[in-house]
């Protein structure tokens, strides 16, 4: 019953904001935009530095930055310096957590550890 209630809460919460959430996810679903956010984790960057890092034409970079600003994932100050927002940081943390703590990744990690234990055991038996 608790699981069902949790799902109902999740359904209701997501349904209320589905348009906003889908726009943010679409924005984050672009590799170049995600890279911009990752670069900005190290600190604010100028437009010129962002252009150099993502290796695209200036118009393409400008377009990506506009999308990120519209979704409030980054902001630009008066001097043309871009920085990640609190929302941008929290979405990156959530993506990272969801990816690395997903059941699929946890299973892969477990299987990899098990495989290494077998390999180590085999090596100790036949080389030691």
Secondary structure, DSSP 8 states (H G I E B T S, - for coil): -HHHHHHHHHHHHHHHTHHHHHHHHHHHTSHHHHHHHHHHHT--EEHHHHHHHHT--HHHHHHHHHHHHHTTSEEE-TTSEEEE-HHHHHHHHHHHHHHHTSHHHHHHHHHHHHHHHHHHHHHHHHH-
